[in-house]
Amino acid sequence: MQGTVATYDPQTRSGTLLLDDGTELPFPAAAFDASGLRLLRLGQRVQIDKDKSGGVGRVSLPTMPTNS
């Protein structure tokens, strides 16, 4: 699944994503930390991997391979 970065707080390393259907989806610092990225930009397109509970488990660039 893909989305767009709507908000990102570099202090907390968390934010919200905007899915293609307009749904906002929050992501925690753990999802950002799992990506290996240094930062996110507003409007940046990202790949979203869900965790076992259905929340956001990893936010990465669409061109980055996943280790699923």
PDB file of N, CA, C and O in Angstrom:
ATOM      1  N   MET A   1       0.843  -1.158   0.000  1.00  0.00           N
ATOM      2  CA  MET A   1       0.000   0.000   0.000  1.00  0.00           C
ATOM      3  C   MET A   1       0.900   1.236   0.000  1.00  0.00           C
ATOM      4  O   MET A   1       1.989   1.228   0.573  1.00  0.00           O
ATOM      5  N   GLN A   2       0.429   2.286  -0.647  1.00  0.00           N
ATOM      6  CA  GLN A   2       1.184   3.534  -0.689  1.00  0.00           C
ATOM      7  C   GLN A   2       0.338   4.699  -0.191  1.00  0.00           C
ATOM      8  O   GLN A   2      -0.892   4.637  -0.188  1.00  0.00           O
ATOM      9  N   GLY A   3       1.013   5.753   0.227  1.00  0.00           N
ATOM     10  CA  GLY A   3       0.353   6.957   0.678  1.00  0.00           C
ATOM     11  C   GLY A   3       1.289   8.145   0.554  1.00  0.00           C
ATOM     12  O   GLY A   3       2.391   8.026   0.018  1.00  0.00           O
ATOM     13  N   THR A   4       0.848   9.282   1.048  1.00  0.00           N
ATOM     14  CA  THR A   4       1.602  10.526   0.992  1.00  0.00           C
ATOM     15  C   THR A   4       1.774  11.058   2.409  1.00  0.00           C
ATOM     16  O   THR A   4       0.846  11.001   3.216  1.00  0.00           O
ATOM     17  N   VAL A   5       2.954  11.572   2.708  1.00  0.00           N
ATOM     18  CA  VAL A   5       3.215  12.129   4.035  1.00  0.00           C
ATOM     19  C   VAL A   5       2.400  13.409   4.196  1.00  0.00           C
ATOM     20  O   VAL A   5       2.582  14.369   3.447  1.00  0.00           O
ATOM     21  N   ALA A   6       1.490  13.415   5.189  1.00  0.00           N
ATOM     22  CA  ALA A   6       0.670  14.596   5.460  1.00  0.00           C
ATOM     23  C   ALA A   6       1.304  15.439   6.560  1.00  0.00           C
ATOM     24  O   ALA A   6       1.350  16.665   6.464  1.00  0.00           O
ATOM     25  N   THR A   7       1.792  14.777   7.603  1.00  0.00           N
ATOM     26  CA  THR A   7       2.502  15.466   8.683  1.00  0.00           C
ATOM     27  C   THR A   7       3.675  14.604   9.108  1.00  0.00           C
ATOM     28  O   THR A   7       3.629  13.378   9.006  1.00  0.00           O
ATOM     29  N   TYR A   8       4.725  15.252   9.586  1.00  0.00           N
ATOM     30  CA  TYR A   8       5.874  14.529  10.137  1.00  0.00           C
ATOM     31  C   TYR A   8       6.564  15.434  11.142  1.00  0.00           C
ATOM     32  O   TYR A   8       6.894  16.581  10.838  1.00  0.00           O
ATOM     33  N   ASP A   9       6.781  14.909  12.342  1.00  0.00           N
ATOM     34  CA  ASP A   9       7.461  15.636  13.406  1.00  0.00           C
ATOM     35  C   ASP A   9       8.827  14.989  13.625  1.00  0.00           C
ATOM     36  O   ASP A   9       8.898  13.879  14.153  1.00  0.00           O
ATOM     37  N   PRO A  10       9.912  15.659  13.233  1.00  0.00           N
ATOM     38  CA  PRO A  10      11.240  15.058  13.382  1.00  0.00           C
ATOM     39  C   PRO A  10      11.643  14.846  14.845  1.00  0.00           C
ATOM     40  O   PRO A  10      12.509  14.019  15.130  1.00  0.00           O
ATOM     41  N   GLN A  11      11.025  15.581  15.769  1.00  0.00           N
ATOM     42  CA  GLN A  11      11.336  15.393  17.192  1.00  0.00           C
ATOM     43  C   GLN A  11      10.811  14.050  17.699  1.00  0.00           C
ATOM     44  O   GLN A  11      11.511  13.334  18.414  1.00  0.00           O
ATOM     45  N   THR A  12       9.579  13.715  17.325  1.00  0.00           N
ATOM     46  CA  THR A  12       8.967  12.461  17.789  1.00  0.00           C
ATOM     47  C   THR A  12       9.126  11.335  16.773  1.00  0.00           C
ATOM     48  O   THR A  12       8.885  10.171  17.093  1.00  0.00           O
ATOM     49  N   ARG A  13       9.535  11.679  15.537  1.00  0.00           N
ATOM     50  CA  ARG A  13       9.701  10.726  14.435  1.00  0.00           C
ATOM     51  C   ARG A  13       8.379  10.021  14.088  1.00  0.00           C
ATOM     52  O   ARG A  13       8.381   8.874  13.641  1.00  0.00           O
ATOM     53  N   SER A  14       7.264  10.709  14.296  1.00  0.00           N
ATOM     54  CA  SER A  14       5.952  10.152  13.974  1.00  0.00           C
ATOM     55  C   SER A  14       5.176  11.166  13.145  1.00  0.00           C
ATOM     56  O   SER A  14       5.601  12.310  12.989  1.00  0.00           O
ATOM     57  N   GLY A  15       4.037  10.737  12.617  1.00  0.00           N
ATOM     58  CA  GLY A  15       3.234  11.644  11.810  1.00  0.00           C
ATOM     59  C   GLY A  15       2.000  10.969  11.272  1.00  0.00           C
ATOM     60  O   GLY A  15       1.537   9.968  11.819  1.00  0.00           O
ATOM     61  N   THR A  16       1.464  11.523  10.188  1.00  0.00           N
ATOM     62  CA  THR A  16       0.287  10.947   9.547  1.00  0.00           C
ATOM     63  C   THR A  16       0.524  10.830   8.049  1.00  0.00           C
ATOM     64  O   THR A  16       1.257  11.608   7.440  1.00  0.00           O
ATOM     65  N   LEU A  17      -0.121   9.836   7.494  1.00  0.00           N
ATOM     66  CA  LEU A  17      -0.070   9.590   6.053  1.00  0.00           C
ATOM     67  C   LEU A  17      -1.458   9.786   5.486  1.00  0.00           C
ATOM     68  O   LEU A  17      -2.454   9.563   6.174  1.00  0.00           O
ATOM     69  N   LEU A  18      -1.526  10.194   4.261  1.00  0.00           N
ATOM     70  CA  LEU A  18      -2.792  10.355   3.562  1.00  0.00           C
ATOM     71  C   LEU A  18      -2.859   9.276   2.494  1.00  0.00           C
ATOM     72  O   LEU A  18      -2.064   9.267   1.555  1.00  0.00           O
ATOM     73  N   LEU A  19      -3.826   8.358   2.647  1.00  0.00           N
ATOM     74  CA  LEU A  19      -3.993   7.293   1.672  1.00  0.00           C
ATOM     75  C   LEU A  19      -4.681   7.835   0.426  1.00  0.00           C
ATOM     76  O   LEU A  19      -5.242   8.930   0.453  1.00  0.00           O
ATOM     77  N   ASP A  20      -4.642   7.082  -0.654  1.00  0.00           N
ATOM     78  CA  ASP A  20      -5.210   7.532  -1.921  1.00  0.00           C
ATOM     79  C   ASP A  20      -6.716   7.776  -1.848  1.00  0.00           C
ATOM     80  O   ASP A  20      -7.259   8.554  -2.633  1.00  0.00           O
ATOM     81  N   ASP A  21      -7.397   7.108  -0.899  1.00  0.00           N
ATOM     82  CA  ASP A  21      -8.840   7.325  -0.761  1.00  0.00           C
ATOM     83  C   ASP A  21      -9.178   8.485   0.170  1.00  0.00           C
ATOM     84  O   ASP A  21     -10.350   8.727   0.456  1.00  0.00           O
ATOM     85  N   GLY A  22      -8.147   9.213   0.652  1.00  0.00           N
ATOM     86  CA  GLY A  22      -8.349  10.371   1.506  1.00  0.00           C
ATOM     87  C   GLY A  22      -8.294  10.072   2.996  1.00  0.00           C
ATOM     88  O   GLY A  22      -8.398  10.989   3.810  1.00  0.00           O
ATOM     89  N   THR A  23      -8.135   8.813   3.366  1.00  0.00           N
ATOM     90  CA  THR A  23      -8.058   8.418   4.769  1.00  0.00           C
ATOM     91  C   THR A  23      -6.721   8.826   5.375  1.00  0.00           C
ATOM     92  O   THR A  23      -5.667   8.603   4.778  1.00  0.00           O
ATOM     93  N   GLU A  24      -6.768   9.427   6.567  1.00  0.00           N
ATOM     94  CA  GLU A  24      -5.537   9.737   7.296  1.00  0.00           C
ATOM     95  C   GLU A  24      -5.155   8.541   8.143  1.00  0.00           C
ATOM     96  O   GLU A  24      -6.008   7.933   8.791  1.00  0.00           O
ATOM     97  N   LEU A  25      -3.885   8.206   8.141  1.00  0.00           N
ATOM     98  CA  LEU A  25      -3.386   7.056   8.870  1.00  0.00           C
ATOM     99  C   LEU A  25      -2.171   7.486   9.682  1.00  0.00           C
ATOM    100  O   LEU A  25      -1.143   7.841   9.104  1.00  0.00           O
ATOM    101  N   PRO A  26      -2.266   7.461  11.014  1.00  0.00           N
ATOM    102  CA  PRO A  26      -1.117   7.866  11.823  1.00  0.00           C
ATOM    103  C   PRO A  26      -0.038   6.784  11.803  1.00  0.00           C
ATOM    104  O   PRO A  26      -0.343   5.599  11.667  1.00  0.00           O
ATOM    105  N   PHE A  27       1.218   7.196  11.938  1.00  0.00           N
ATOM    106  CA  PHE A  27       2.295   6.221  12.074  1.00  0.00           C
ATOM    107  C   PHE A  27       3.170   6.601  13.263  1.00  0.00           C
ATOM    108  O   PHE A  27       3.454   7.777  13.491  1.00  0.00           O
ATOM    109  N   PRO A  28       3.599   5.574  14.028  1.00  0.00           N
ATOM    110  CA  PRO A  28       4.415   5.830  15.208  1.00  0.00           C
ATOM    111  C   PRO A  28       5.896   5.917  14.863  1.00  0.00           C
ATOM    112  O   PRO A  28       6.302   5.608  13.742  1.00  0.00           O
ATOM    113  N   ALA A  29       6.692   6.338  15.830  1.00  0.00           N
ATOM    114  CA  ALA A  29       8.143   6.427  15.641  1.00  0.00           C
ATOM    115  C   ALA A  29       8.727   5.080  15.251  1.00  0.00           C
ATOM    116  O   ALA A  29       9.662   5.026  14.452  1.00  0.00           O
ATOM    117  N   ALA A  30       8.196   3.991  15.796  1.00  0.00           N
ATOM    118  CA  ALA A  30       8.722   2.657  15.482  1.00  0.00           C
ATOM    119  C   ALA A  30       8.615   2.346  13.989  1.00  0.00           C
ATOM    120  O   ALA A  30       9.495   1.685  13.437  1.00  0.00           O
ATOM    121  N   ALA A  31       7.555   2.809  13.329  1.00  0.00           N
ATOM    122  CA  ALA A  31       7.387   2.579  11.891  1.00  0.00           C
ATOM    123  C   ALA A  31       8.417   3.372  11.095  1.00  0.00           C
ATOM    124  O   ALA A  31       8.937   2.888  10.089  1.00  0.00           O
ATOM    125  N   PHE A  32       8.711   4.587  11.545  1.00  0.00           N
ATOM    126  CA  PHE A  32       9.746   5.385  10.887  1.00  0.00           C
ATOM    127  C   PHE A  32      11.119   4.770  11.143  1.00  0.00           C
ATOM    128  O   PHE A  32      11.927   4.658  10.222  1.00  0.00           O
ATOM    129  N   ASP A  33      11.391   4.370  12.389  1.00  0.00           N
ATOM    130  CA  ASP A  33      12.681   3.780  12.738  1.00  0.00           C
ATOM    131  C   ASP A  33      12.954   2.504  11.938  1.00  0.00           C
ATOM    132  O   ASP A  33      14.101   2.232  11.584  1.00  0.00           O
ATOM    133  N   ALA A  34      11.915   1.725  11.652  1.00  0.00           N
ATOM    134  CA  ALA A  34      12.066   0.485  10.898  1.00  0.00           C
ATOM    135  C   ALA A  34      12.431   0.736   9.436  1.00  0.00           C
ATOM    136  O   ALA A  34      12.877  -0.177   8.742  1.00  0.00           O
ATOM    137  N   SER A  35      12.245   1.962   8.972  1.00  0.00           N
ATOM    138  CA  SER A  35      12.484   2.276   7.565  1.00  0.00           C
ATOM    139  C   SER A  35      13.954   2.454   7.226  1.00  0.00           C
ATOM    140  O   SER A  35      14.366   2.202   6.093  1.00  0.00           O
ATOM    141  N   GLY A  36      14.754   2.891   8.207  1.00  0.00           N
ATOM    142  CA  GLY A  36      16.146   3.206   7.920  1.00  0.00           C
ATOM    143  C   GLY A  36      16.329   4.581   7.303  1.00  0.00           C
ATOM    144  O   GLY A  36      17.446   4.954   6.947  1.00  0.00           O
ATOM    145  N   LEU A  37      15.243   5.344   7.169  1.00  0.00           N
ATOM    146  CA  LEU A  37      15.320   6.687   6.599  1.00  0.00           C
ATOM    147  C   LEU A  37      15.803   7.683   7.646  1.00  0.00           C
ATOM    148  O   LEU A  37      15.701   7.431   8.847  1.00  0.00           O
ATOM    149  N   ARG A  38      16.323   8.803   7.190  1.00  0.00           N
ATOM    150  CA  ARG A  38      16.759   9.868   8.097  1.00  0.00           C
ATOM    151  C   ARG A  38      15.662  10.903   8.324  1.00  0.00           C
ATOM    152  O   ARG A  38      15.580  11.489   9.404  1.00  0.00           O
ATOM    153  N   LEU A  39      14.818  11.133   7.318  1.00  0.00           N
ATOM    154  CA  LEU A  39      13.744  12.115   7.435  1.00  0.00           C
ATOM    155  C   LEU A  39      12.692  11.850   6.389  1.00  0.00           C
ATOM    156  O   LEU A  39      12.901  11.084   5.449  1.00  0.00           O
ATOM    157  N   LEU A  40      11.555  12.497   6.565  1.00  0.00           N
ATOM    158  CA  LEU A  40      10.466  12.475   5.585  1.00  0.00           C
ATOM    159  C   LEU A  40      10.107  13.907   5.255  1.00  0.00           C
ATOM    160  O   LEU A  40      10.245  14.800   6.092  1.00  0.00           O
ATOM    161  N   ARG A  41       9.644  14.127   4.030  1.00  0.00           N
ATOM    162  CA  ARG A  41       9.197  15.456   3.597  1.00  0.00           C
ATOM    163  C   ARG A  41       7.693  15.436   3.405  1.00  0.00           C
ATOM    164  O   ARG A  41       7.138  14.427   2.969  1.00  0.00           O
ATOM    165  N   LEU A  42       7.029  16.529   3.723  1.00  0.00           N
ATOM    166  CA  LEU A  42       5.600  16.636   3.465  1.00  0.00           C
ATOM    167  C   LEU A  42       5.349  16.456   1.978  1.00  0.00           C
ATOM    168  O   LEU A  42       6.062  17.025   1.151  1.00  0.00           O
ATOM    169  N   GLY A  43       4.349  15.673   1.639  1.00  0.00           N
ATOM    170  CA  GLY A  43       4.024  15.414   0.238  1.00  0.00           C
ATOM    171  C   GLY A  43       4.804  14.267  -0.382  1.00  0.00           C
ATOM    172  O   GLY A  43       4.559  13.899  -1.530  1.00  0.00           O
ATOM    173  N   GLN A  44       5.746  13.697   0.371  1.00  0.00           N
ATOM    174  CA  GLN A  44       6.559  12.596  -0.153  1.00  0.00           C
ATOM    175  C   GLN A  44       5.719  11.326  -0.247  1.00  0.00           C
ATOM    176  O   GLN A  44       4.944  11.012   0.657  1.00  0.00           O
ATOM    177  N   ARG A  45       5.881  10.613  -1.334  1.00  0.00           N
ATOM    178  CA  ARG A  45       5.177   9.354  -1.554  1.00  0.00           C
ATOM    179  C   ARG A  45       5.916   8.250  -0.813  1.00  0.00           C
ATOM    180  O   ARG A  45       7.140   8.160  -0.909  1.00  0.00           O
ATOM    181  N   VAL A  46       5.191   7.404  -0.072  1.00  0.00           N
ATOM    182  CA  VAL A  46       5.814   6.343   0.713  1.00  0.00           C
ATOM    183  C   VAL A  46       5.073   5.020   0.561  1.00  0.00           C
ATOM    184  O   VAL A  46       3.889   4.976   0.229  1.00  0.00           O
ATOM    185  N   GLN A  47       5.800   3.962   0.812  1.00  0.00           N
ATOM    186  CA  GLN A  47       5.257   2.605   0.880  1.00  0.00           C
ATOM    187  C   GLN A  47       4.883   2.350   2.333  1.00  0.00           C
ATOM    188  O   GLN A  47       5.636   2.727   3.231  1.00  0.00           O
ATOM    189  N   ILE A  48       3.739   1.718   2.587  1.00  0.00           N
ATOM    190  CA  ILE A  48       3.264   1.440   3.943  1.00  0.00           C
ATOM    191  C   ILE A  48       3.166  -0.061   4.125  1.00  0.00           C
ATOM    192  O   ILE A  48       2.458  -0.743   3.385  1.00  0.00           O
ATOM    193  N   ASP A  49       3.884  -0.572   5.118  1.00  0.00           N
ATOM    194  CA  ASP A  49       3.784  -1.987   5.475  1.00  0.00           C
ATOM    195  C   ASP A  49       3.071  -2.081   6.812  1.00  0.00           C
ATOM    196  O   ASP A  49       3.446  -1.406   7.771  1.00  0.00           O
ATOM    197  N   LYS A  50       2.042  -2.920   6.876  1.00  0.00           N
ATOM    198  CA  LYS A  50       1.261  -3.085   8.108  1.00  0.00           C
ATOM    199  C   LYS A  50       1.969  -4.063   9.047  1.00  0.00           C
ATOM    200  O   LYS A  50       2.697  -4.954   8.610  1.00  0.00           O
ATOM    201  N   ASP A  51       1.733  -3.871  10.364  1.00  0.00           N
ATOM    202  CA  ASP A  51       2.257  -4.820  11.343  1.00  0.00           C
ATOM    203  C   ASP A  51       1.185  -5.872  11.634  1.00  0.00           C
ATOM    204  O   ASP A  51       0.111  -5.844  11.032  1.00  0.00           O
ATOM    205  N   LYS A  52       1.464  -6.778  12.532  1.00  0.00           N
ATOM    206  CA  LYS A  52       0.535  -7.879  12.825  1.00  0.00           C
ATOM    207  C   LYS A  52      -0.813  -7.405  13.360  1.00  0.00           C
ATOM    208  O   LYS A  52      -1.830  -8.069  13.160  1.00  0.00           O
ATOM    209  N   SER A  53      -0.822  -6.255  14.041  1.00  0.00           N
ATOM    210  CA  SER A  53      -2.077  -5.736  14.600  1.00  0.00           C
ATOM    211  C   SER A  53      -2.869  -4.892  13.600  1.00  0.00           C
ATOM    212  O   SER A  53      -3.972  -4.438  13.906  1.00  0.00           O
ATOM    213  N   GLY A  54      -2.306  -4.681  12.397  1.00  0.00           N
ATOM    214  CA  GLY A  54      -2.984  -3.892  11.371  1.00  0.00           C
ATOM    215  C   GLY A  54      -2.576  -2.440  11.340  1.00  0.00           C
ATOM    216  O   GLY A  54      -3.041  -1.684  10.487  1.00  0.00           O
ATOM    217  N   GLY A  55      -1.704  -2.031  12.267  1.00  0.00           N
ATOM    218  CA  GLY A  55      -1.191  -0.664  12.275  1.00  0.00           C
ATOM    219  C   GLY A  55      -0.027  -0.520  11.305  1.00  0.00           C
ATOM    220  O   GLY A  55       0.365  -1.484  10.646  1.00  0.00           O
ATOM    221  N   VAL A  56       0.508   0.656  11.223  1.00  0.00           N
ATOM    222  CA  VAL A  56       1.651   0.901  10.339  1.00  0.00           C
ATOM    223  C   VAL A  56       2.910   0.351  11.012  1.00  0.00           C
ATOM    224  O   VAL A  56       3.292   0.801  12.092  1.00  0.00           O
ATOM    225  N   GLY A  57       3.542  -0.614  10.372  1.00  0.00           N
ATOM    226  CA  GLY A  57       4.747  -1.228  10.918  1.00  0.00           C
ATOM    227  C   GLY A  57       6.018  -0.671  10.331  1.00  0.00           C
ATOM    228  O   GLY A  57       7.079  -0.731  10.953  1.00  0.00           O
ATOM    229  N   ARG A  58       5.914  -0.120   9.113  1.00  0.00           N
ATOM    230  CA  ARG A  58       7.096   0.427   8.439  1.00  0.00           C
ATOM    231  C   ARG A  58       6.651   1.412   7.375  1.00  0.00           C
ATOM    232  O   ARG A  58       5.714   1.153   6.620  1.00  0.00           O
ATOM    233  N   VAL A  59       7.334   2.537   7.327  1.00  0.00           N
ATOM    234  CA  VAL A  59       7.123   3.551   6.298  1.00  0.00           C
ATOM    235  C   VAL A  59       8.426   3.636   5.523  1.00  0.00           C
ATOM    236  O   VAL A  59       9.471   3.925   6.106  1.00  0.00           O
ATOM    237  N   SER A  60       8.385   3.391   4.220  1.00  0.00           N
ATOM    238  CA  SER A  60       9.611   3.407   3.424  1.00  0.00           C
ATOM    239  C   SER A  60       9.354   4.055   2.070  1.00  0.00           C
ATOM    240  O   SER A  60       8.215   4.351   1.709  1.00  0.00           O
ATOM    241  N   LEU A  61      10.418   4.264   1.345  1.00  0.00           N
ATOM    242  CA  LEU A  61      10.270   4.794  -0.010  1.00  0.00           C
ATOM    243  C   LEU A  61       9.789   3.683  -0.921  1.00  0.00           C
ATOM    244  O   LEU A  61      10.192   2.533  -0.744  1.00  0.00           O
ATOM    245  N   PRO A  62       8.938   3.989  -1.894  1.00  0.00           N
ATOM    246  CA  PRO A  62       8.406   2.949  -2.782  1.00  0.00           C
ATOM    247  C   PRO A  62       9.480   2.179  -3.535  1.00  0.00           C
ATOM    248  O   PRO A  62       9.237   1.052  -3.967  1.00  0.00           O
ATOM    249  N   THR A  63      10.651   2.757  -3.699  1.00  0.00           N
ATOM    250  CA  THR A  63      11.711   2.083  -4.450  1.00  0.00           C
ATOM    251  C   THR A  63      12.575   1.190  -3.576  1.00  0.00           C
ATOM    252  O   THR A  63      13.401   0.436  -4.091  1.00  0.00           O
ATOM    253  N   MET A  64      12.392   1.264  -2.222  1.00  0.00           N
ATOM    254  CA  MET A  64      13.195   0.459  -1.316  1.00  0.00           C
ATOM    255  C   MET A  64      12.586  -0.931  -1.191  1.00  0.00           C
ATOM    256  O   MET A  64      11.369  -1.051  -1.052  1.00  0.00           O
ATOM    257  N   PRO A  65      13.411  -2.000  -1.236  1.00  0.00           N
ATOM    258  CA  PRO A  65      12.867  -3.345  -1.052  1.00  0.00           C
ATOM    259  C   PRO A  65      12.430  -3.542   0.394  1.00  0.00           C
ATOM    260  O   PRO A  65      13.011  -2.971   1.316  1.00  0.00           O
ATOM    261  N   THR A  66      11.391  -4.364   0.576  1.00  0.00           N
ATOM    262  CA  THR A  66      10.938  -4.690   1.928  1.00  0.00           C
ATOM    263  C   THR A  66      11.511  -6.036   2.329  1.00  0.00           C
ATOM    264  O   THR A  66      11.815  -6.866   1.473  1.00  0.00           O
ATOM    265  N   ASN A  67      11.657  -6.250   3.602  1.00  0.00           N
ATOM    266  CA  ASN A  67      12.171  -7.517   4.119  1.00  0.00           C
ATOM    267  C   ASN A  67      11.041  -8.351   4.684  1.00  0.00           C
ATOM    268  O   ASN A  67      11.194  -8.956   5.745  1.00  0.00           O
ATOM    269  N   SER A  68       9.913  -8.396   4.001  1.00  0.00           N
ATOM    270  CA  SER A  68       8.750  -9.140   4.493  1.00  0.00           C
ATOM    271  C   SER A  68       8.842 -10.592   4.133  1.00  0.00           C
ATOM    272  O   SER A  68       7.948 -11.370   4.468  1.00  0.00           O
TER     273      SER A  68
END
